[in-house]
């Protein structure tokens, strides 16, 4: 099984450009998450989806939107990228909102110039 | 004050040493606790859960002190392969997960 798959792995954008990060899981998990991790820091939750059809804001949602396309897929969109959004983005999934562990994708390294 | 605080280190220890990390949390409603390991430029992976009675997995021992609101991770007989960043994670009953910033461990020959 692939687990959690994120695409792309690397991306460079110019300020103001938009893009969508894709995430898919094949573990039949109900809950999915998007985090960002800045250098030397822990993970901060951007948005999560407790179950198919629902999405909620996390700790740092400003500048992002999400779509839970179906049970497998959860995408993260930057409408107008800013240099402050340069980070490593991780998608994760778990059986439920209260269940651990969360299984993480490999991450997307995003640089905004 | 951060909800979950860890000493960032780095902890530099020789092979075979015993090393311990602490993690403090501020939300008294926290219900479940975990240690994750993150290798450089990789994704976090669950290392172990932390139970109230304390638990052990090989060379790793996790402890929880609810009264003082901290969890600890003890690594015995350190290996080179233990070099990584260790993240503590604290969950509330509502499912909110808060990650610490991590403690970096380097085990040297």
Interface residues (C-beta under 8 A of the other chain):
Chain A: X31 X35 X40 X41 X42 X43 X44 X45 X50 X90 X96 X97 X98 X100 X101 X102 X104 X105 X106 X107
Chain B: X4 X8 X32 X34 X36 X41 X42 X43 X44 X45 X46 X49 X87 X89 X91 X93 X94 X95 X97 X99 X100 X101 X102
